[in-house]
Amino acid sequence: MPHAQHPVEILRFNTCGSVDDGKSTLIGRLLHDSKSLMEDQLEALRSADITGGGQINLANLTDGLRAEREQGITIDVAYRYFATPKRKFIVADTPGHVQYTRNMVTGASTANLSVVLVDARQGVIEQTRRHIYLSSLLGIPHLVIAVNKMDLVDWSEERFEEIRDEIEDFIPKLDVFRDVKFIPISALNGDNVVETSIHTPWYPGPTLLAHLETVHIASDWNLAALRFPVQWVNRPNNPRDQKLHDFRGLSGQLAGGILRRGQEVVVLPAGLKTRIKDIWMLDGSLAEAFCPQSITVCLEHDIDVSRGDMIVGLENLPGYTNELTARVCWMHPRPVTAGKKYFLKHTTQTVQAIVTSLDSRIDMTTLEPEPGPSQLGMNDIGVIRLQTAKPLVFDGYKINRATGSFILIEQGTNATVAAGMLNPPLEAAKPEYTDFAI
């Protein structure tokens, strides 16, 4: 069977907002009305959770923990998958409680789009602002404000516009989102989720699913700067196959740019220049590849390249230093203070790092930085400075989410304690100077 010429796009999105804004119910409604549920799933919902009038509890499709069902809240991140003829979707249901901020950051870290729910009765509250801020902090380019429970305010156009105006006054301060869409919905009843509602003749826009199917995400990846972190040196050493007997390829996932056969590249940190001899995927050789494809690359010259190295283009070079400044979300009960040492995992390599200073902590009420905190506790977000045992090849997080992000790992326990977003480098790498004194 021939391969499809135009593979179906995958949109990753998350739902967030305050407690009881209807995040889990919205995902349940999307799955139910898009005919993405199996009959046994529907039967389990009908038999286990019947509310007044025989209405099934759609929130239980994502709230699977006993504590979640008992309290009617979301605690952990739940991922669900569904598809329509136009697009495939991976959705993360993230919790709304302040103490689960780290869970929200985890679920939204790979999203193309964030759906922030607002209760039409409550309006814009502190947690609404916090989640919009976190979505911008994580570099999510597309934002949907779903004004939920419109049926409880009699489908008031004035109330919808009031909420929209308040958020539109707040969003320009963030200066991140490429597009923002406001949609009035009722997740419980399905209005404007998959089907157009008869209750909103004053709303001319698309339903939530129609917007998710058509929002432009092809340009979300940075195609201007080639970034290929080497994950594995591929040496089959198969004596029975002449093609594989001496085969040596470099495998990994493209984190940015477009890679072409014959293209001149430089391997960092060594600074050695070479050309791309061939590009391989499972189904054969390619003339070119683009992010986020997973590929195996063969180089024209037999140079020393290993896991953790990065192949980049000659234009738009990344930074290369061991002095880093980053915004982090702290995820562990043990706070971080200056002088603590961790493992830092960045792309395909792990190095030792020390926290040299804490620059600021974000006040989550005002979203303003507080300079010089003594520590960052669990769910705190702040700016820290790090020194690594060897220099990293990196970009600023806003330029490339893959090469501009990292996690910190506690030595001894191997617990992931923080997710970090790197500030842009002060200067680009200079391949001709590769000696560093640390």
HELIX and SHEET records of a PDB file:
HELIX    1   1 LYS A   23  ASP A   33  1                                  11    
HELIX    2   2 GLU A   39  ALA A   48  1                                  10    
HELIX    3   3 GLY A   52  GLY A   54  5                                   3    
HELIX    4   4 LEU A   58  LEU A   61  5                                   4    
HELIX    5   5 ARG A   66  GLN A   71  1                                   6    
HELIX    6   6 VAL A   98  TYR A  100  5                                   3    
HELIX    7   7 THR A  101  ALA A  108  1                                   8    
HELIX    8   8 GLU A  126  LEU A  137  1                                  12    
HELIX    9   9 MET A  150  VAL A  153  5                                   4    
HELIX   10  10 GLU A  157  PHE A  170  1                                  14    
HELIX   11  11 ILE A  171  LYS A  173  5                                   3    
HELIX   12  12 LEU A  208  THR A  214  1                                   7    
HELIX   13  13 GLN A  242  HIS A  245  1                                   4    
SHEET    1   A 6 ALA A  78  ALA A  83  0                                        
SHEET    2   A 6 LYS A  88  ASP A  93 -1                                        
SHEET    3   A 6 ILE A  10  GLY A  17  1                                        
SHEET    4   A 6 LEU A 113  ASP A 119  1                                        
SHEET    5   A 6 HIS A 142  ASN A 148  1                                        
SHEET    6   A 6 ASP A 179  PRO A 184  1                                        
SHEET    1   B 5 ARG A 227  PRO A 229  0                                        
SHEET    2   B 5 MET A 310  GLY A 313 -1                                        
SHEET    3   B 5 GLU A 264  LEU A 268 -1                                        
SHEET    4   B 5 LEU A 272  MET A 281 -1                                        
SHEET    5   B 5 GLY A 284  LEU A 286 -1                                        
SHEET    1   C 7 ARG A 227  PRO A 229  0                                        
SHEET    2   C 7 MET A 310  GLY A 313 -1                                        
SHEET    3   C 7 GLU A 264  LEU A 268 -1                                        
SHEET    4   C 7 LEU A 272  MET A 281 -1                                        
SHEET    5   C 7 SER A 294  LEU A 299 -1                                        
SHEET    6   C 7 GLY A 249  GLN A 253 -1                                        
SHEET    7   C 7 TRP A 232  ASN A 234 -1                                        
SHEET    1   D 2 ILE A 258  ARG A 260  0                                        
SHEET    2   D 2 GLU A 288  PHE A 290 -1                                        
SHEET    1   E 7 GLU A 368  PRO A 371  0                                        
SHEET    2   E 7 GLN A 349  ASP A 363 -1                                        
SHEET    3   E 7 LYS A 341  HIS A 346 -1                                        
SHEET    4   E 7 SER A 405  GLU A 410 -1                                        
SHEET    5   E 7 THR A 416  LEU A 422 -1                                        
SHEET    6   E 7 GLY A 319  TRP A 330 -1                                        
SHEET    7   E 7 ILE A 381  PHE A 394 -1                                        
END                                                                             
